């Protein structure tokens, strides 16, 4: 009887890590599919507003299989991500209460959202460009851009600069260095998740310091 009403315990860190790893492997499996390029576009689109795994994972897998098409894959990834960013902008602009807030709460990003919203007053498009290139959560910025009605033209231009810079850099690394890049990611995945999280925090601290 005492169990009624008790909240379910949050997943342990080890369980969350396993869940992320499974999701990572599922995303990477599309590199072996004939629909890999289509999946890359969809993944890049979704990650810009709600999906947790960055499209770089599939971009690397596809580019390794066809290094000569690495830059084409980067283009697909950029277009999908910017289009997804526009969708995130729409969510923040018109669907903040019904869609935007639940997404931000899912990623425990409401506090980040409030900080980001304040940053737009000072940095505008530069904040979007930095988030688009770095491990700072781009989805928070796309939704925040719409919520504060940042100029849509500025938003798209900043997104193109940041996303293209990031994905073409990944493509260039694969084009010139090949499989060692993926081998490093697979071998040090757990470490990279820790580093990614640290960079995420440092990114927000950097923006706060610049204010």
N, C-alpha and C positions, 0 to 999 in steps of 0.2 A: 504493500500500500504506500510505503514511503517513497517508492520510485516514481509515483505519478507526479507529473509536473516538473520533474527534473530535466534540465536542458541536456541535450546530447553533447558529450565532450568534443572539443575541437580536435581535428585530426592531428596526430603527432607530426613532428618535423620530418621523421623518417618516412611516414606514410605520404606526406605531401610531396616529398622528394621522389618517391616511387611513382606517384601519380603524374608528376611533371615529366619524369623519364619516359613513362609509357606514352604520354601525349607527344613528346619529342620524337620517339621512335615511330609513332603512327604518322606524324607529319612527314618524317624523312622517308617513310615507305612509299610515298607518292612519287619519289624520284625514279622508282622502277616502273611506274605506270605510264602507259601511252598518253594518259591525260595529265601528266605531270605539269606541263606548262599552264593548263587551265587551273589546276589545283594551286599553283603558285599565285596566280592572279587572285583567286578566291581567298587564299590565306592572307595575302598582303592586304586585301580589302578588309577582311574581318579583323585583323590584328590592329587596324587603325582605330577601331571603335570598341571592340569587346573581347577578342580572342587573345589568350595569354602568350602563346608561343610566337616568337618573332619569325617573319618569313625568311630571314637569313638562313635558317636551318635547311629549308627546302631549296633555296637558291644555291646553297653550297652543294647539296646532293645532285641537283640537275647540272650545275656547271662542271662538276667532276666527271659526270658521264659524257658530257659534250663540251669540253673546254673551249672549242672554237665558237660555241654559241653563248659563252658566259655573259657577254655584254648584251645580247638579246634578252637573256633571262633577266638581267638587271633592269632592262627597260620595262619588261612585263611587270616586274616586281614594283618598280617605281610608279607606273601608271595605276596598278591595282591599289597601291598604298595611298596615293594621293586621292584617288576616287573614294576609297574608304574613309580618308580624312574628311572629305567633303560630306560624307554621310554622318560622320561624327559631329561635324559642324552643324548639320541639320538637327541632329539629336539635341545638341545644346541650345539651339535657337528656338526650336518648336516643341521638343518633346522632353524637356529637362526634367519635369516632375515625374512623368510616367515611365521614361526610359533612362534618361541620363543619370539621375540620382541612384536608381537600383544598380546600374553598371558600376558606378563609382564606389558604392557600398560593397559590392561584390569583391572588389580589389582593395578594400579598406583605404580608399584614396580620397575621401571627402576632405580631410585636412589638407592634402596636397592640392586639391581642387581650389580651396579657398586661397591658398598661397599663390597658386598659378593665376587665379583671377586678378589678384592684386598686381602681379607682375606685368600683366598686359597693359596696365596704365602707363608703366614706365618703358617697357621694352617692345610691346606690340609684336610685330612680325619676327623680330630677332628671337623672341622666346620660342616661337613655333619652329624656326629653323634649327635652333639648338636642340630642341626636343626631338626633331625629326632625324637628326644625325646621331645623337648620343643615346645611351641606355635610359635616359629620362623617359618615363612612360608617355609616348606620343598620344595615346588615346585620351589621356587626361587633358592634354592641350587642345586636341581637336574639339572635344566637347566644351571645354572652357572658351574656346574661340567663338563658338556659336552663342554661348550663354552671355558673353559680353558684347556680342555683335561686332567683333573685329572685322574690319573691311575684308570682304570675301576675296577680293583680288589680291590683297596683301597676304592673306592666309594661304591661298593656292600657290603664290610665288614662293613664299617661305617654305612651304611643304615640298615643292619641287626641288628647291635648292638642297634642303636637308636630306630628303629621302634619296634623291639621285646621288648625292655625294656619298651617302652610306652604302647603298647597294652597288654602285659602280666600284667602290673601293673593295668590297667583298669579291666582286667578279674579277677585278684585277689581281687580287691575291691568288684566286683559284687559277686564273689564266697563266700566271707566272710561276706559281709554286705547286699547284696541283694537290694530289692526295695527302701530302704531309699536313695540310691545313685541317682536313677532316679528321685525320688520325689524331691530331692534337686535341681536337674538340671531343672526340669519343673517349680518349684516354683520360682527359682531365675534366669531364663534364661536371662532376660534383664541385670541383674547385671553381670552375667557371661560373656556376650558379651563385657561389658565394661572392666571387669577384663582381659579377653582374649586379648583385644586390648592393654591394658596397659602392659601386659606381652610381647606382640609382640614388642612393642617399647622398653621395658627394655632389651629384648633379644638382639636387635641390639645395644643398648647402651653398653651392657656388652661386646659384641664382639669388639666394637670400643674402649672400655676402655682397653681391653686386648692387643690391637695391639701395 
